[in-house]
Amino acid sequence: MSSNPTQRGILAIDEGTTGTRAAIVTESGDIPYISYRQLETHNPAPGVVEQSFELLWDVTLEVLRDAHARARDLGIEPVAVSVATQRATSGLWDAATGQPYGHAMVWQDTRYAEKLAEYAGDWDAQLRRTTGRPAGVRSPYLWAAERLPEPEVARALEHGTLRFGTVDTWLTWKLTGGRTYITTPTNLAACGGYDLSRDAYLHDWIAALGFPVELLPEITDDGATELGRLAPEILGAELPIRAVMGDQHGAILGLGCFDAGQSTCIHGTGSFIDQILASRAALDVTVPQAVTGTVGWRAGATVPAVENFTAATGSALNWLCREMRMFVDPLEITELASRETLWTGTAPRFVPALTGIRLPVIDTRVRASISGMDLSTTRGEVAVGMLEGIAQCVAQSVDANVAVAGVRPDRLCVGGGLSQSDPLVQMQADLTGVPMLRYPDTDKATLRGTSFLAGVGLFWDSLPDAAAAMGRPQVFTPQLTDDQRIERTDSWRAFVDRQRAALDAA
């Protein structure tokens, strides 16, 4: 540590699906340094998406130590740690050895869609009412229950050393040297076993899936209080962990959305649309399955929200670049699209359904497609089509949230890596009819937001106080008329419906 630190800061971890970051967030709201390492997922079979918990930890430790060392160089004194994580990605490990049992199941996984559908008839009405989501296509509890008969896992369960958790549980367990075994509401709500009305596990559902409820981690607040302390061997200082959140929720705070009716669009591996509510929405089986009740955050009191998402948007562009070699990188897609007129009608149609669709219904049979090309199609037009496909998904998600919330937001705050794409954000404004606000450094919103929550009571009196340092946003206003907007969204949605109808007829 520098002998004369000039200011204090938070060491912020953002452990996503495709990459892990650790940053220094100062008490003035600046982010002078970010350490980043890329991550990989494994797709050994259709519907199966896995990741190594061991690699997640190794990379997290590497970037955290790097950011801590740079803080000393910059004369910044870290006084706390915040942790944001991908949600619902789940693993099993041994408390005695600290080693995971095989790969974790990633939140994009759909291998149990058919099996969970068998539970839907008996459970969906109760699940929608209590957890805010149906049985769905993915369950960490079912995944873990299916692995319990494995010899090593069974022995650990018998000996009392088996541990289970989402990424927040795994990282805090490792960061504290095994002294904490917790999960937080913003992570837990994405798993489908959290009773939103009681802020507690829905034990009957979890047990029905065959999961031993005695393995469940303790539920704590998301932050603004001490949730654990770093083990001395991590950084040489037992810093308090004062926020642990799902990454989307950290971004909500990092974009300054604290009030009912405000909405965010966060682009990462997928694109997530969250809308803050004045009171918890009453969800039932008449509501699209993709719209889920969730927790904006919990710090003493629970802030309710609704959410839905497209699972593969940023990852779809990365796939088109890395695997298909259609473009050098997603930045090239934006650069090419920026040179085009957006609404000429000549762009190919792109449906980013690499793991299926979620609206109008969840359907894992639908696959990604690019159509409408001929010999005159240019790479720039293909780039426009790529971005329009994502913008169309955002517009459909906004409409679905509004149908539940009963009120259309007067603005959407955008964040995440793809929010830096001007043509994408403009198309989102055009297709939703809602202005898009992009604050400076929105790609850092998750790091900033979790640090805001961690710093309440240390640096700031409240979240709005923390957000005062965000600066003024750039505003993208809708350019299409209502009739033009409706024509384009109806046409795109009808195209997806025809794909589903063809699958039904096959």
TAURZI-V554690 format. One line per field, one symbol per residue. ss: DSSP state (H for helix, E for strand, L for the rest). phi: phi as a letter, one per 20 degrees, with the letter a starting at -180 (. if undefined). A space follows every 10 residues. Layout:
# TAURZI-V554690
ss=???
phi=???
This chain:
# TAURZI-V554690
ss=LLLLLLEEEE EEEEELLLEE EEEEEELLLL LLEEEEEELL LELLLLLLLE ELHHHHHHHH HHHHHHHHHH HHHLLEEEEE EEEEELLLLE EEEELLLLLE LLLEELLLLL LLHHHHHHHH HHHHHHHHHH LLLLLLLLLH HHHHHHHLLL HHHHHHHHHL LEEEEEHHHH HHHHHLLLLL LEEEHHHHHH HLLEELLLLE ELHHHHHHLL LLHHHLLEEE LLEEEEEEEL LHHHHLLLLE EEEEEEHHHH HHHHLLLLLL LLEEEEELLL EEEEEELLLL LLLLLLLLLL LEEEEEEELL LEEEEEEEEE LLLHHHHHHH HHLLLLLLLH HHHHHHHHLL LLLLLLLLEE ELLLLLELLL LLELLLLLEE ELLLLLLLHH HHHHHHHHHH HHHHHHHHHH HHHHHLLLLL LEEEEEHHHH LHHHHHHHHH HHLLLEEELL LHHHHHHHHH HHHHHELLLE LLHHHHHHHH LLLEEELLLL LHHHHHHHHH HHHHHHHHHH HHHHHL
phi=.gfcfebdbd eddceeedac cccddefenf cfbcdccfcc ddcfbgnecc befffgfgfg ffffffffff gffemdefda cccdcgdmfc bcbdffdmef emeeeegefc fdgfffffeg gedgfffffe enbegmdbbg ffgfffegfg gfffffffem dfccrfffff fffffemnec ccbdgfefff encdfffdlb feffffffen efffefffec ffrmbfdrcg fgffcnbeff edbccfffff fgffdmeddg nfcccdecgd cdddcfdfbf feebfeeggf edfbdfacbn dedfbcbbbd fccgffffff efeelfcfag ffgfffffed efdeneffed dedfcnddcf cfbfffdfbc bnebfefdff fffffgffgf ffffffffff fffefnbefe acedbngfff egffffffff eemcgddcfg lffdgfffff fgffefnddc fbfgffffef neeeddefde fgffffffff ffffffffff ffffff
